[in-house]
Amino acid sequence: FLLVNPALCDFLGRSESELLQLGWPDVTHPDELATDSPLIGSILAGDSSSFRREKRYLRPDRSVMWGDLAVAAVRAADGEVDYLVGQIIDITSRVEAEKARTEHEQLLRVVLDKSPDATVQFDPRLRIEYANEQFEALCGQRASDLRGRTLAEIAFPDHRPVQWETSLAHVVRRGQSTDFEFTVGTGAAVAYYETRLAPEIDEHDRVAHILPTIRDISRRREAEIELQQFATHDPLTG
């Protein structure tokens, strides 16, 4: 380092005098060196004049910082590199938040994949982003064929897309959960489902996703119908 400002000292957790005795490899995470070296080499060879990348840095206490690094070459009159100017934007909070969100989503999907209820995730445009095996069975289609499509586009059962999309749009507008029931099939083959649509709110208090959970309540509904039948009809004559 030839010149460092206070912001870089704060970012790297070192004093100015310390940094002026070091080079960029000394503050770079070891796993990043294999990527950095060819980029610097390309500038020194004259094949490029700048690069930008996100990378990890190490503080003296071994804590990791993430930076959005932009590097540009300043060349002498003969074209040789005189020195490099680097600018680093601290993106540690953003990267850690993205990592935490990814881990949360992975854990959530493991749980949902094992759930006995059908579960699907929609984006605010009402397009499917994720579906578990139970939802695949309900639709008769694979999750890979469902992603990016609306319920109307996959012909989700018969006339139900209108009912569903009205409820989904309501959740997007209000940011509040809603419940409803729907049926699939007719006559003796009818199946009853109970559905809860829950919004997932982002850091800006906007609905990022809608997560419906669909439970087959056919046995419960059939029992209720049977009880009603017993209550209002003669058991011998019907």
C-alpha positions in Angstrom: 0.0 0.0 0.0 1.2 3.5 -0.9 -1.7 5.5 0.4 -4.7 4.6 2.5 -7.6 6.6 3.9 -9.3 6.3 7.4 -12.2 4.5 5.9 -10.0 1.6 4.7 -8.3 1.5 8.1 -11.7 1.2 9.8 -12.8 -1.5 7.3 -9.6 -3.6 7.7 -9.3 -3.0 11.5 -5.7 -1.7 11.1 -3.9 1.6 11.5 -2.5 3.6 8.6 1.1 2.8 9.7 0.3 -0.9 9.8 -1.3 -0.9 6.3 1.6 1.0 4.8 3.9 -2.0 5.8 1.6 -4.5 4.1 0.3 -5.5 0.6 -3.1 -6.4 -0.6 -2.4 -10.2 -0.2 -1.8 -9.7 3.5 -5.4 -8.5 4.2 -7.1 -10.8 1.6 -8.9 -14.0 2.6 -6.7 -16.9 1.5 -9.5 -18.4 -0.6 -9.7 -15.2 -2.7 -6.0 -15.0 -3.7 -6.4 -17.5 -6.6 -9.0 -15.1 -8.1 -7.2 -11.9 -7.4 -3.8 -12.8 -8.7 -4.9 -13.4 -12.4 -6.9 -10.1 -12.4 -3.9 -8.1 -11.2 -1.6 -10.0 -13.6 -3.9 -9.1 -16.5 -3.6 -5.4 -15.7 0.2 -5.6 -15.3 0.5 -7.5 -18.6 -1.5 -4.7 -20.3 -4.4 -7.0 -21.2 -6.9 -4.9 -19.2 -7.0 -1.6 -17.3 -9.4 -2.3 -14.5 -11.6 -4.9 -12.8 -14.4 -5.1 -10.2 -15.4 -8.0 -7.9 -16.8 -8.8 -4.5 -14.3 -10.5 -2.2 -13.5 -11.3 1.4 -10.9 -9.6 3.6 -9.4 -10.7 6.9 -9.0 -8.5 10.0 -6.3 -9.1 12.5 -8.8 -10.9 14.8 -9.6 -13.2 11.8 -13.1 -11.8 11.4 -14.2 -11.7 7.7 -15.3 -8.6 5.9 -16.9 -8.5 2.5 -16.0 -5.7 0.0 -17.1 -4.6 -3.4 -13.7 -3.9 -4.9 -13.0 -1.7 -8.0 -9.4 -1.5 -9.2 -8.0 0.7 -12.0 -4.5 1.2 -13.3 -2.7 4.5 -13.6 -0.1 4.3 -16.3 3.0 6.2 -17.0 3.8 7.9 -20.3 5.4 4.7 -21.6 2.3 2.7 -20.8 3.7 0.9 -17.9 1.6 0.6 -14.7 2.6 3.4 -12.3 0.2 2.3 -9.6 -3.2 0.9 -8.9 -6.1 2.7 -7.4 -8.6 0.6 -5.4 -12.0 1.5 -4.0 -13.8 -0.8 -1.6 -17.4 -0.5 -0.5 -18.3 -2.4 2.7 -21.0 -4.9 1.8 -20.5 -7.2 4.8 -24.0 -6.5 6.2 -25.7 -7.2 2.8 -23.7 -10.5 2.3 -24.4 -11.7 5.8 -28.2 -10.9 5.4 -28.3 -12.7 2.1 -26.5 -15.7 3.6 -28.9 -15.8 6.6 -31.9 -15.5 4.2 -30.5 -18.4 2.0 -30.0 -20.6 5.0 -33.5 -19.8 6.3 -35.0 -20.6 2.9 -33.0 -23.9 2.7 -34.2 -24.9 6.2 -37.8 -23.9 5.3 -37.8 -26.0 2.2 -36.4 -29.0 4.0 -39.3 -28.7 6.5 -41.8 -28.1 3.8 -40.6 -31.0 1.6 -41.3 -33.3 4.6 -44.7 -31.8 5.4 -47.8 -33.9 4.8 -49.5 -30.7 3.5 -49.2 -29.4 0.0 -47.2 -26.2 -0.1 -46.3 -23.8 -2.9 -44.6 -20.4 -3.0 -45.7 -17.5 -5.2 -43.9 -14.3 -6.1 -45.9 -11.0 -6.1 -46.8 -11.5 -9.7 -48.5 -14.7 -8.7 -46.0 -17.0 -10.4 -44.8 -20.2 -8.8 -41.3 -20.2 -7.3 -41.4 -23.4 -5.3 -43.7 -26.5 -4.8 -43.2 -29.5 -2.6 -44.0 -33.1 -3.5 -47.5 -32.9 -2.1 -48.4 -30.0 -4.4 -46.9 -31.8 -7.3 -49.2 -34.7 -6.6 -52.2 -32.4 -6.3 -51.4 -30.8 -9.7 -50.2 -33.9 -11.4 -47.1 -32.0 -12.5 -43.4 -31.8 -11.5 -42.1 -28.7 -9.6 -39.7 -28.0 -12.5 -42.6 -27.7 -14.8 -44.5 -25.5 -12.4 -41.9 -22.9 -11.7 -42.4 -19.5 -13.3 -46.0 -20.2 -14.2 -49.4 -19.0 -12.9 -52.2 -21.3 -11.7 -54.1 -20.5 -14.8 -51.2 -21.5 -17.0 -51.0 -24.9 -15.4 -54.8 -25.4 -15.4 -54.8 -25.9 -11.6 -57.8 -27.8 -11.0 -60.6 -26.8 -13.3 -62.1 -23.4 -12.4 -60.0 -22.8 -9.2 -57.4 -20.4 -10.6 -59.9 -17.5 -10.4 -60.7 -18.2 -6.8 -57.0 -18.6 -5.9 -55.7 -15.6 -7.8 -58.3 -13.4 -6.2 -57.2 -14.5 -2.8 -53.5 -14.3 -3.6 -53.9 -10.7 -5.0 -55.7 -9.8 -1.7 -52.7 -11.0 0.3 -50.3 -9.0 -1.9 -52.4 -5.9 -1.4 -53.1 -6.2 2.3 -50.0 -8.1 3.5 -52.4 -10.2 5.7 -53.0 -14.0 5.9 -56.3 -15.3 4.6 -58.0 -18.7 4.7 -60.5 -20.5 2.4 -61.7 -23.9 1.3 -62.0 -25.4 -2.2 -63.0 -28.7 -3.7 -61.6 -30.8 -6.5 -63.7 -33.2 -8.5 -67.4 -33.9 -8.4 -69.9 -36.3 -6.9 -68.4 -39.3 -5.1 -64.9 -38.3 -6.2 -64.9 -34.8 -4.7 -62.0 -33.9 -2.4 -62.1 -31.1 0.1 -59.1 -28.8 0.9 -58.4 -26.2 3.5 -56.0 -23.5 2.5 -54.1 -20.8 4.4 -52.3 -18.1 2.4 -49.5 -16.4 4.4 -47.4 -13.4 3.2 -43.6 -13.3 3.6 -42.7 -9.7 4.3 -39.3 -8.3 3.2 -37.1 -5.7 5.0 -39.1 -2.9 3.3 -42.4 -4.2 4.7 -43.5 -5.3 1.3 -44.9 -8.7 0.4 -42.0 -10.7 -1.1 -43.8 -14.1 -1.4 -47.0 -15.7 -0.6 -46.8 -19.2 1.0 -50.0 -21.2 0.8 -50.4 -24.4 2.8 -53.1 -26.8 1.5 -54.5 -29.5 3.8 -56.7 -32.4 2.6 -59.8 -32.3 4.9 -61.9 -34.7 2.9 -62.2 -37.2 5.8 -63.3 -34.5 8.2 -65.8 -33.0 5.8 -67.2 -36.4 5.0 -67.6 -37.1 8.7 -69.4 -33.8 9.1 -71.7 -34.6 6.2 -72.4 -38.0 7.7 -73.2 -36.5 11.1 -75.6 -34.1 9.5 -77.2 -36.9 7.6 -77.7 -38.9 10.9 -79.2 -35.8 12.6 -81.8 -35.1 9.9 -82.6 -38.5 8.4 -84.0 -41.8 9.7 -81.2 -44.3 9.8 -83.3 -47.2 8.5 -85.2 -45.6 5.6 -82.8 -42.7 4.8 
